[in-house]
Amino acid sequence: MIGTTEPSHPQHFVRDFARIAGPYWTGRGRWRPRLLTTMLALLVVAQVALAIRLNIWSADLFDALERRSTDRAMTQIGIFGLIVLGTMATNTAHLVVRRHLQFDWRRWLTTRVIGDWMEDARHYQADLIPGDHANPDGRIAEDVRIATEVAIELASTLFYCILLLITFVGILWSLSGWISVAGLDVPGHLVVLAFVYAGTGAVVAFLLGRPLVRATDTRQTKEADFRFSLVRAHESGEPIAVARGEPLERERLETVFETIARSWYDQSIGLARLLAFSSGYVALAGVFPILVGTPRFLDGSLSLGRLIQSGQAFQQVTAALSWPVDNLALIAGWRASVERVLMLDEAVRIVALEAARTGETALNLDRVPTSQLGVRDLWVATPDGTTMLSNLTLQVEPGQHVLVDGDPEAASALFRVLAGIWPWGRGQVVLPADAGMIAVGPWPFLPQGSLRQALAFPGTADRHDDAALQDALAGVGLAHLAARLDEMADWTRALTPAEVQRLSFARIILLRPHWIVLGDATDALDPDSADAMLRVIAERLPQAGIVLIGRHPGSAEIFSRRLTLERAADGEVLLNEVYARRQAAKMPRRRPLGVIDRMREGYGR
């Protein structure tokens, strides 16, 4: 039995995120993100320098006003214009560089996550294991975006606040002067007050905002579940319509949506509490240092300009110290998205480790240099350890045509193993070493786009010329589609199930594999059409080995071997093999050419 995916422990959170996202900067040859990061850091330094200059300008301006000096006031107005222009240029450049870095990191991480997820059937396998990793579409499209964009934003503002704190603490200290407390002269009293003020605010805001983190995490999960339900309803539109199931499905969607309500209300309450406190906290921060410094201004020991400057410096220090409080909601949302990305990454890692296992207790996939196909001492299980197929040995020789029918569960398990997409079980699976094998299930994937692309999949559309594509379509009775090669459509919906299965055989004709493994690949066809599909493949690819696993509506005449999977009373699956006899007197063979000729004329459409 495999493990389940669980959220990261708090102290491992940053480490786990750095493991999957950090190589964007640390990988070899990653000079571009390093350059962008350096540029962003320099622009932050420029922003802090401009904030310092604006603080000094405030003191100079109000001193000039206090002295009623027109010349000094006009000079300060000109300096202010330069500060504004510098601020505009710096902030604009900062925005451009930051957004460029955000998207570049998102592109890199998205490519990595999709690459790991779509490798070696892991996207399929990860859906089968327990754990909190559902809705991979939302995790890749939305959570990766939040994880990267918000991380850059948080890092940028944190660096800004650290520099702001370092510089303005010094300014505030110099402006504080000395005050007498209980007969003692105390320096830097405004710095002490700033730290006490910000510390008190941080503690109160943290206590008020703790429920917000849980509510935000829950809400994002429920939102993703709702999006997934909508996608599933859209993809199942025809079955729902045929069954007249719209009222029940509508009620289910409304029920799923209502699960968002509780987390929304909890999040709203948390945000309201935090906003109420932060509003008063920010408003008081602008007045508090002025009130504290007013006695020194009134006794003449502090000029008006220095009073205003100390008030601004106090605000800058408290703002820098309040970074965790101000970004609590943003951090909560970012944390939730990163956790969701980590859960998907963990699920992919678990199935990858399972597939990589070797030895007596593992399902060993051997790609041998010689042309062989088969299994030895095969035992197949579900991800939770339930046996689906046991003690099976089978070897297929090149050119043989083999039918494996019988128990549906066992047949399905055998097909997935021979297709190379099932890692749970033990035994030996021998597959050809080259790429000359194709596996086709009951519902072949047709990518959206042109019919040419759907027909050439998984290859590219330019791999085959029009003559080859038209010949393949005619060979499987789809000649009427030849004129639609460049038509754009969702071909899974545009074609009937029987046409989709015929199209999969047209792909086989185009790819010309040496081995063909079919899993219920003819069950949507009528018996004559199902036999015709196999005969056209046997005629076009006489040296290819064909293994059809599952239900075949036609006859077994085309097969040289027939194996039946029978489940005994104790649950064990037994394999019975019968060699098909083609004796002219008992079972006359049909002439394949006649069937193909009729197909070219539109037979079976």
C-alpha positions as CSV (number, residue, x, y, z in Angstrom):
1,M,0.0,0.0,0.0
2,I,1.4,3.4,-0.9
3,G,1.6,6.5,1.3
4,T,-0.7,9.5,1.1
5,T,0.2,13.1,0.4
6,E,0.0,15.4,3.4
7,P,0.7,19.2,3.9
8,S,4.2,20.2,4.7
9,H,5.2,20.7,8.3
10,P,5.6,24.4,9.0
11,Q,9.4,24.3,9.5
12,H,9.8,22.4,6.2
13,F,7.5,24.7,4.2
14,V,10.1,27.1,2.9
15,R,12.6,24.3,2.3
16,D,10.2,22.2,0.3
17,F,9.2,25.2,-1.8
18,A,12.8,26.1,-2.4
19,R,13.5,22.5,-3.5
20,I,11.1,22.7,-6.4
21,A,11.3,26.4,-7.2
22,G,14.8,27.4,-6.2
23,P,16.6,25.9,-9.2
24,Y,15.2,28.8,-11.2
25,W,18.0,30.9,-9.8
26,T,20.6,28.2,-8.7
27,G,20.7,26.1,-11.9
28,R,23.7,26.3,-14.2
29,G,23.5,29.0,-16.8
30,R,20.7,30.8,-15.0
31,W,22.2,34.3,-15.5
32,R,18.9,35.9,-16.7
33,P,17.0,35.5,-13.4
34,R,20.0,36.5,-11.4
35,L,20.4,39.7,-13.5
36,L,16.7,40.5,-13.1
37,T,16.9,39.9,-9.4
38,T,20.0,42.2,-9.1
39,M,18.2,44.9,-11.1
40,L,15.2,44.6,-8.9
41,A,17.3,44.9,-5.7
42,L,19.1,48.0,-7.0
43,L,15.7,49.6,-7.9
44,V,14.5,48.9,-4.3
45,V,17.7,50.6,-3.0
46,A,16.9,53.6,-5.2
47,Q,13.3,53.7,-3.8
48,V,14.7,53.8,-0.3
49,A,17.2,56.5,-1.2
50,L,14.3,58.6,-2.7
51,A,12.3,58.1,0.5
52,I,15.2,59.3,2.6
53,R,15.6,62.3,0.3
54,L,11.9,63.1,0.6
55,N,12.2,62.9,4.4
56,I,15.1,65.4,4.3
57,W,13.2,67.6,1.9
58,S,10.2,67.8,4.3
59,A,12.4,69.1,7.0
60,D,14.0,71.7,4.7
61,L,10.6,72.8,3.3
62,F,9.0,73.3,6.7
63,D,12.0,75.1,8.1
64,A,11.9,77.5,5.1
65,L,8.2,78.0,5.7
66,E,8.8,78.6,9.5
67,R,11.4,81.3,8.5
68,R,9.0,82.6,5.8
69,S,11.9,82.4,3.3
70,T,10.5,82.6,-0.2
71,D,13.9,81.8,-1.9
72,R,14.4,78.6,0.2
73,A,10.8,77.6,-0.3
74,M,11.1,78.0,-4.1
75,T,14.3,76.0,-4.1
76,Q,12.6,73.2,-2.2
77,I,9.7,73.2,-4.7
78,G,12.3,72.6,-7.5
79,I,13.9,69.8,-5.6
80,F,10.6,68.3,-5.0
81,G,9.9,68.2,-8.7
82,L,13.2,66.3,-9.2
83,I,12.3,63.9,-6.4
84,V,8.9,63.3,-8.1
85,L,10.5,62.6,-11.5
86,G,13.0,60.2,-9.9
87,T,10.2,58.4,-8.0
88,M,8.1,58.0,-11.2
89,A,11.0,56.6,-13.2
90,T,12.2,54.3,-10.4
91,N,8.7,53.0,-9.6
92,T,8.0,52.4,-13.2
93,A,11.2,50.6,-13.8
94,H,10.6,48.6,-10.6
95,L,7.2,47.5,-11.8
96,V,8.5,46.4,-15.3
97,V,11.4,44.4,-13.9
98,R,9.3,42.9,-11.1
99,R,6.5,41.7,-13.4
100,H,9.1,40.4,-15.9
101,L,10.7,38.4,-13.2
102,Q,7.4,37.2,-11.8
103,F,6.2,35.9,-15.2
104,D,9.5,34.4,-16.1
105,W,9.6,32.5,-12.8
106,R,6.0,31.4,-13.3
107,R,6.8,30.2,-16.8
108,W,9.8,28.2,-15.6
109,L,7.9,26.6,-12.6
110,T,4.9,25.9,-14.8
111,T,7.0,24.1,-17.3
112,R,8.7,22.1,-14.6
113,V,5.5,21.1,-12.9
114,I,3.8,20.1,-16.1
115,G,6.9,18.3,-17.2
116,D,7.0,16.2,-14.1
117,W,3.2,15.7,-14.0
118,M,3.0,14.6,-17.7
119,E,6.0,12.3,-17.7
120,D,5.5,8.5,-17.9
121,A,1.8,8.5,-17.1
122,R,2.3,10.2,-13.7
123,H,-0.7,12.5,-14.4
124,Y,-2.9,9.4,-14.7
125,Q,-1.3,7.5,-11.7
126,A,-1.3,10.5,-9.4
127,D,-5.1,10.7,-9.7
128,L,-5.4,7.1,-8.4
129,I,-3.6,7.6,-5.0
130,P,-5.2,9.0,-1.9
131,G,-4.2,12.5,-0.7
132,D,-4.9,16.2,-1.0
133,H,-3.8,16.7,-4.6
134,A,-7.1,16.9,-6.6
135,N,-7.7,19.4,-9.3
136,P,-4.2,19.6,-10.8
137,D,-5.5,22.0,-13.5
138,G,-6.2,24.6,-10.9
139,R,-3.0,24.0,-9.0
140,I,-0.9,24.5,-12.2
141,A,-2.9,27.3,-13.7
142,E,-3.7,29.4,-10.6
143,D,-1.7,28.2,-7.6
144,V,1.7,28.3,-9.4
145,R,0.8,31.8,-10.5
146,I,0.1,32.9,-7.0
147,A,3.1,31.0,-5.6
148,T,5.5,32.8,-7.9
149,E,4.0,36.3,-8.3
150,V,3.2,36.8,-4.6
151,A,6.6,35.4,-3.6
152,I,8.4,38.0,-5.7
153,E,6.1,40.8,-4.3
154,L,6.6,39.7,-0.7
155,A,10.4,39.4,-1.1
156,S,10.6,42.8,-2.8
157,T,8.5,44.6,-0.1
158,L,10.4,42.8,2.7
159,F,13.7,43.9,1.3
160,Y,12.4,47.4,1.0
161,C,11.2,47.4,4.6
162,I,14.5,46.1,5.9
163,L,16.4,48.8,4.2
164,L,13.8,51.4,5.3
165,L,14.2,50.2,8.9
166,I,18.0,50.3,8.9
167,T,18.1,53.8,7.4
168,F,15.2,55.5,9.2
169,V,16.1,54.1,12.6
170,G,19.3,56.1,12.4
171,I,17.4,59.2,11.2
172,L,14.8,58.8,14.0
173,W,17.5,58.3,16.6
174,S,19.3,61.5,15.6
175,L,16.0,63.5,15.7
176,S,14.9,62.1,19.1
177,G,17.5,64.0,21.0
178,W,17.6,63.5,24.8
179,I,14.7,63.5,27.2
180,S,14.6,63.4,30.9
181,V,12.8,60.5,32.5
182,A,12.8,60.3,36.3
183,G,15.9,62.5,36.4
184,L,17.7,60.4,33.8
185,D,18.6,61.6,30.3
186,V,17.4,59.0,27.8
187,P,18.5,59.1,24.1
188,G,16.5,57.8,21.1
189,H,13.1,57.7,22.9
190,L,11.2,57.9,19.5
191,V,13.0,54.7,18.3
192,V,12.0,52.9,21.5
193,L,8.4,54.1,21.1
194,A,8.4,53.0,17.5
195,F,9.4,49.5,18.4
196,V,6.9,49.3,21.2
197,Y,4.2,50.7,19.0
198,A,4.9,48.3,16.1
199,G,5.5,45.3,18.4
200,T,2.2,45.9,20.2
201,G,0.4,46.2,16.8
202,A,2.0,43.1,15.5
203,V,1.0,41.0,18.5
204,V,-2.6,42.2,18.3
205,A,-2.9,41.8,14.6
206,F,-1.4,38.3,14.7
207,L,-4.0,37.2,17.3
208,L,-6.8,38.8,15.2
209,G,-5.5,37.3,11.9
210,R,-4.8,33.7,12.9
211,P,-8.2,32.4,11.8
212,L,-7.7,34.2,8.5
213,V,-4.9,31.8,7.5
214,R,-7.1,28.8,8.0
215,A,-10.1,30.4,6.3
216,T,-8.0,31.5,3.3
217,D,-6.6,28.0,2.8
218,T,-10.0,26.4,3.1
219,R,-11.6,28.9,0.7
220,Q,-9.0,28.3,-2.0
221,T,-9.5,24.5,-1.7
222,K,-13.3,24.9,-2.0
223,E,-13.0,27.3,-4.9
224,A,-10.8,24.7,-6.7
225,D,-13.3,21.9,-6.0
226,F,-16.1,24.1,-7.5
227,R,-14.1,24.8,-10.6
228,F,-13.4,21.1,-11.1
229,S,-17.1,20.3,-10.7
230,L,-17.9,22.8,-13.4
231,V,-15.3,21.4,-15.8
232,R,-16.6,17.9,-15.1
233,A,-20.2,18.9,-15.8
234,H,-19.1,20.6,-19.0
235,E,-17.2,17.5,-20.2
236,S,-20.1,15.2,-19.4
237,G,-22.6,17.4,-21.1
238,E,-24.0,14.8,-23.5
239,P,-24.5,12.0,-20.8
240,I,-26.2,14.5,-18.5
241,A,-28.5,15.7,-21.3
242,V,-29.4,12.2,-22.4
243,A,-30.3,11.2,-18.9
244,R,-32.2,14.4,-18.3
245,G,-30.0,14.8,-15.3
246,E,-29.8,18.6,-15.4
247,P,-31.9,19.2,-12.2
248,L,-29.8,16.9,-10.1
249,E,-26.5,18.1,-11.5
250,R,-27.6,21.7,-11.0
251,E,-28.5,20.9,-7.4
252,R,-25.1,19.2,-6.9
253,L,-23.2,22.2,-8.3
254,E,-25.2,24.5,-6.0
255,T,-24.3,22.3,-3.1
256,V,-20.6,22.4,-4.0
257,F,-20.8,26.2,-4.3
258,E,-22.4,26.5,-0.9
259,T,-19.3,24.8,0.6
260,I,-17.4,28.0,-0.3
261,A,-19.8,30.1,1.8
262,R,-18.5,29.1,5.3
263,S,-14.9,29.8,4.4
264,W,-15.9,33.0,2.7
265,Y,-17.7,34.2,5.9
266,D,-14.8,33.1,8.1
267,Q,-12.4,35.0,5.8
268,S,-14.6,38.1,5.8
269,I,-14.7,38.1,9.6
270,G,-10.9,37.8,9.8
271,L,-10.4,40.5,7.2
272,A,-12.9,42.8,9.0
273,R,-11.2,42.4,12.3
274,L,-7.8,43.0,10.8
275,L,-8.9,46.0,8.8
276,A,-10.6,47.6,11.8
277,F,-7.4,47.4,13.8
278,S,-5.0,48.3,11.0
279,S,-7.1,51.4,10.1
280,G,-6.8,52.8,13.6
281,Y,-3.2,51.7,13.8
282,V,-2.1,53.5,10.6
283,A,-4.1,56.7,11.5
284,L,-2.5,56.9,15.0
285,A,1.0,56.3,13.6
286,G,0.9,59.6,11.7
287,V,-0.2,61.6,14.8
288,F,1.5,59.9,17.7
289,P,5.1,61.1,17.0
290,I,3.8,64.7,16.4
291,L,2.1,64.6,19.8
292,V,5.2,63.2,21.5
293,G,7.5,65.8,19.9
294,T,5.1,68.8,20.4
295,P,6.6,69.8,23.9
296,R,10.1,70.0,22.4
297,F,8.8,72.1,19.5
298,L,7.0,74.5,21.9
299,D,10.0,75.0,24.1
300,G,12.1,75.8,21.0
301,S,14.4,72.8,21.1
302,L,13.0,71.3,17.9
303,S,12.2,73.2,14.7
304,L,9.0,72.7,12.8
305,G,10.9,71.0,10.0
306,R,12.5,68.6,12.3
307,L,9.2,67.9,14.0
308,I,7.6,67.0,10.7
309,Q,10.7,65.0,9.7
310,S,10.6,63.0,13.0
311,G,6.9,62.2,12.4
312,Q,7.6,60.9,8.9
313,A,10.6,58.9,10.1
314,F,8.5,57.4,12.9
315,Q,5.9,56.4,10.3
316,Q,8.6,54.8,8.1
317,V,10.0,52.8,11.0
318,T,6.6,51.6,12.2
319,A,5.6,50.8,8.6
320,A,8.8,48.7,8.1
321,L,8.2,46.9,11.4
322,S,4.6,46.3,10.5
323,W,5.4,44.4,7.3
324,P,4.3,41.0,8.8
325,V,1.0,42.5,9.9
326,D,0.3,44.4,6.7
327,N,1.0,41.3,4.6
328,L,-0.7,38.7,6.8
329,A,-3.6,38.1,4.4
330,L,-1.3,38.0,1.4
331,I,1.0,35.6,3.1
332,A,-1.9,33.4,4.1
333,G,-3.1,33.2,0.4
334,W,0.4,32.6,-0.8
335,R,1.0,29.9,1.8
336,A,-2.2,28.1,0.8
337,S,-1.2,28.1,-2.9
338,V,2.3,26.9,-2.3
339,E,0.9,24.1,-0.2
340,R,-1.3,23.0,-3.0
341,V,1.6,23.1,-5.5
342,L,3.7,21.0,-3.0
343,M,0.9,18.5,-2.6
344,L,0.7,17.9,-6.4
345,D,4.5,17.7,-6.6
346,E,4.5,15.2,-3.7
347,A,1.8,13.0,-5.4
348,V,3.9,13.0,-8.6
349,R,7.0,12.1,-6.6
350,I,5.2,9.2,-4.9
351,V,4.1,7.6,-8.1
352,A,7.5,8.2,-9.7
353,L,9.2,6.4,-6.8
354,E,6.7,3.5,-7.1
355,A,7.4,3.2,-10.8
356,A,11.2,3.2,-10.2
357,R,11.1,0.4,-7.7
358,T,12.8,-2.9,-8.7
359,G,13.3,-6.3,-7.2
360,E,11.1,-9.2,-6.2
361,T,8.4,-7.0,-4.7
362,A,8.2,-4.6,-7.6
363,L,6.7,-4.5,-11.0
364,N,9.8,-4.6,-13.2
365,L,9.4,-3.1,-16.7
366,D,12.1,-4.5,-18.9
367,R,12.8,-3.0,-22.4
368,V,14.7,-5.9,-24.1
369,P,16.7,-5.4,-27.3
370,T,15.0,-8.3,-29.0
371,S,11.4,-8.2,-30.1
372,Q,9.4,-9.7,-27.3
373,L,6.2,-8.9,-25.5
374,G,4.9,-10.6,-22.4
375,V,4.7,-11.0,-18.6
376,R,6.1,-13.5,-16.1
377,D,4.8,-14.2,-12.6
378,L,2.6,-11.1,-12.9
379,W,0.7,-9.8,-9.9
380,V,-1.3,-6.6,-10.3
381,A,-2.8,-4.6,-7.4
382,T,-4.7,-1.4,-6.9
383,P,-2.8,1.5,-5.3
384,D,-4.2,0.4,-1.9
385,G,-2.9,-3.1,-2.3
386,T,-6.1,-4.9,-3.4
387,T,-5.3,-7.8,-5.9
388,M,-6.7,-7.4,-9.4
389,L,-4.7,-10.0,-11.2
390,S,-2.2,-12.7,-10.0
391,N,0.1,-15.4,-11.1
392,L,-0.1,-14.6,-14.8
393,T,2.6,-15.6,-17.3
394,L,2.2,-14.8,-21.0
395,Q,4.6,-14.5,-24.0
396,V,3.6,-13.3,-27.4
397,E,5.8,-13.8,-30.5
398,P,6.3,-11.4,-33.4
399,G,3.5,-11.7,-35.9
400,Q,1.1,-13.4,-33.6
401,H,-2.5,-12.2,-33.2
402,V,-3.7,-12.9,-29.6
403,L,-7.1,-12.3,-28.1
404,V,-7.3,-12.0,-24.3
405,D,-10.9,-11.9,-23.0
406,G,-12.8,-12.9,-20.0
407,D,-12.9,-11.2,-16.6
408,P,-13.2,-7.4,-17.3
409,E,-11.3,-6.2,-14.2
410,A,-8.4,-8.6,-14.9
411,A,-8.3,-7.7,-18.6
412,S,-8.2,-4.0,-17.8
413,A,-5.4,-4.5,-15.4
414,L,-3.4,-6.5,-17.9
415,F,-3.9,-3.9,-20.6
416,R,-2.6,-1.1,-18.3
417,V,0.4,-3.1,-17.4
418,L,1.3,-3.9,-21.1
419,A,0.7,-0.2,-21.9
420,G,3.4,0.6,-19.4
421,I,1.2,3.0,-17.3
422,W,0.5,0.8,-14.2
423,P,3.3,0.6,-11.5
424,W,1.5,-1.2,-8.7
425,G,2.2,-4.9,-8.4
426,R,5.1,-7.3,-8.9
427,G,6.6,-9.5,-11.5
428,Q,8.3,-9.1,-14.9
429,V,6.9,-7.1,-17.8
430,V,8.9,-7.5,-21.1
431,L,8.3,-4.9,-23.8
432,P,10.3,-4.2,-27.0
433,A,13.2,-1.8,-26.5
434,D,12.5,0.3,-29.5
435,A,9.6,2.7,-30.0
436,G,7.8,0.4,-32.3
437,M,4.8,-0.4,-30.0
438,I,1.5,1.4,-29.7
439,A,-1.2,0.9,-27.1
440,V,-4.8,1.9,-27.9
441,G,-7.6,2.0,-25.3
442,P,-11.3,2.2,-25.8
443,W,-11.4,6.0,-25.9
444,P,-8.3,7.3,-27.8
445,F,-7.3,10.9,-27.1
446,L,-8.1,13.4,-29.9
447,P,-6.4,16.8,-29.3
448,Q,-8.4,19.9,-30.1
449,G,-7.4,21.4,-33.4
450,S,-7.4,20.2,-37.0
451,L,-8.4,16.7,-38.0
452,R,-4.9,16.4,-39.4
453,Q,-3.5,16.9,-35.9
454,A,-5.9,14.5,-34.3
455,L,-5.0,11.8,-36.9
456,A,-1.3,12.3,-36.6
457,F,-1.2,12.3,-32.7
458,P,1.0,11.6,-30.9
459,G,3.3,12.7,-33.8
460,T,3.2,16.1,-35.4
461,A,0.8,17.0,-38.3
462,D,3.6,17.6,-40.7
463,R,4.9,14.1,-40.4
464,H,2.5,12.7,-43.0
465,D,1.5,14.1,-46.3
466,D,-2.1,14.4,-47.4
467,A,-2.0,11.3,-49.6
468,A,-0.9,9.1,-46.6
469,L,-3.6,10.7,-44.3
470,Q,-6.3,10.2,-46.9
471,D,-5.2,6.6,-47.6
472,A,-5.3,5.8,-43.8
473,L,-8.8,7.3,-43.5
474,A,-10.1,5.3,-46.5
475,G,-8.5,2.1,-45.1
476,V,-10.7,2.3,-42.0
477,G,-13.9,3.4,-43.7
478,L,-13.6,7.1,-43.0
479,A,-13.0,8.3,-46.5
480,H,-15.8,10.9,-46.0
481,L,-13.6,12.8,-43.6
482,A,-10.7,13.2,-46.1
483,A,-12.0,16.6,-47.1
484,R,-12.0,17.9,-43.5
485,L,-8.3,17.4,-42.7
486,D,-7.8,21.1,-42.0
487,E,-11.1,21.7,-40.2
488,M,-10.7,22.8,-36.6
489,A,-13.0,21.1,-34.0
490,D,-13.2,19.2,-30.8
491,W,-13.1,15.9,-32.6
492,T,-14.0,13.8,-29.6
493,R,-17.4,15.4,-29.7
494,A,-17.6,15.9,-33.4
495,L,-17.2,12.2,-34.2
496,T,-19.3,9.3,-33.1
497,P,-17.7,6.7,-30.7
498,A,-17.4,4.3,-33.6
499,E,-15.7,6.9,-35.8
500,V,-13.3,7.7,-33.0
501,Q,-12.3,4.0,-32.7
502,R,-11.9,3.8,-36.4
503,L,-9.7,6.9,-36.3
504,S,-7.4,5.1,-33.8
505,F,-6.9,2.3,-36.3
506,A,-6.0,4.9,-39.0
507,R,-3.3,6.1,-36.6
508,I,-1.9,2.6,-36.5
509,I,-1.8,2.5,-40.3
510,L,0.2,5.8,-40.3
511,L,2.6,4.8,-37.5
512,R,3.2,1.3,-38.7
513,P,4.3,-0.2,-35.3
514,H,5.8,-3.6,-34.9
515,W,3.6,-4.3,-31.8
516,I,0.0,-3.3,-31.2
517,V,-1.8,-3.6,-27.8
518,L,-5.5,-3.0,-27.9
519,G,-7.7,-2.6,-24.9
520,D,-11.4,-2.7,-25.7
521,A,-10.5,-0.8,-28.8
522,T,-13.3,-2.3,-30.9
523,D,-16.2,-2.4,-28.4
524,A,-18.0,0.6,-30.0
525,L,-18.1,-1.1,-33.4
526,D,-20.5,-3.7,-34.7
527,P,-19.1,-7.3,-35.1
528,D,-18.4,-7.0,-38.9
529,S,-16.7,-3.6,-38.5
530,A,-14.7,-4.8,-35.6
531,D,-13.4,-7.8,-37.6
532,A,-12.8,-5.5,-40.6
533,M,-10.6,-3.2,-38.5
534,L,-8.4,-6.1,-37.4
535,R,-8.1,-7.5,-40.9
536,V,-7.1,-4.2,-42.4
537,I,-4.3,-3.9,-39.8
538,A,-3.2,-7.5,-40.4
539,E,-3.1,-6.8,-44.2
540,R,-1.3,-3.5,-43.9
541,L,1.1,-4.7,-41.2
542,P,1.6,-8.5,-41.7
543,Q,4.7,-8.7,-39.5
544,A,3.1,-6.9,-36.5
545,G,2.2,-8.6,-33.3
546,I,-1.4,-7.8,-32.2
547,V,-2.7,-8.3,-28.7
548,L,-6.4,-7.4,-28.1
549,I,-7.3,-7.4,-24.4
550,G,-10.9,-7.2,-23.3
551,R,-14.2,-7.4,-25.2
552,H,-14.2,-8.0,-29.0
553,P,-17.6,-7.9,-30.6
554,G,-16.5,-9.8,-33.7
555,S,-15.3,-13.3,-34.2
556,A,-12.0,-14.8,-33.0
557,E,-11.1,-16.0,-36.5
558,I,-8.4,-13.3,-37.0
559,F,-6.5,-14.5,-33.9
560,S,-4.1,-17.3,-33.8
561,R,-4.4,-17.6,-30.0
562,R,-7.2,-16.9,-27.6
563,L,-6.7,-16.6,-23.9
564,T,-9.6,-16.3,-21.4
565,L,-9.2,-14.8,-18.0
566,E,-11.5,-16.7,-15.5
567,R,-11.9,-15.7,-11.9
568,A,-12.2,-18.6,-9.5
569,A,-14.3,-18.7,-6.4
570,D,-11.4,-17.8,-4.2
571,G,-10.8,-14.6,-6.3
572,E,-7.7,-15.9,-8.2
573,V,-7.7,-15.3,-11.9
574,L,-6.9,-18.3,-14.1
575,L,-5.6,-18.2,-17.6
576,N,-7.0,-20.7,-20.1
577,E,-5.6,-20.7,-23.6
578,V,-7.2,-22.0,-26.8
579,Y,-5.4,-22.1,-30.2
580,A,-7.8,-21.0,-32.8
581,R,-8.3,-23.5,-35.6
582,R,-8.9,-22.3,-39.0
583,Q,-10.2,-25.3,-40.9
584,A,-11.8,-24.6,-44.1
585,A,-14.5,-27.1,-43.6
586,K,-15.5,-25.9,-40.1
587,M,-14.7,-22.1,-40.2
588,P,-14.1,-20.7,-43.7
589,R,-12.0,-17.6,-43.8
590,R,-13.4,-14.4,-45.2
591,R,-11.6,-12.8,-48.1
592,P,-10.1,-9.6,-46.5
593,L,-9.9,-7.7,-49.7
594,G,-13.7,-7.9,-50.2
595,V,-14.3,-6.4,-46.8
596,I,-11.8,-3.6,-47.4
597,D,-13.4,-2.9,-50.8
598,R,-16.8,-2.5,-49.1
599,M,-15.3,-0.2,-46.5
600,R,-13.8,2.0,-49.1
601,E,-17.3,2.4,-50.5
602,G,-18.6,3.5,-47.1
603,Y,-19.4,0.2,-45.5
604,G,-20.2,0.3,-41.9
605,R,-20.5,4.1,-41.6
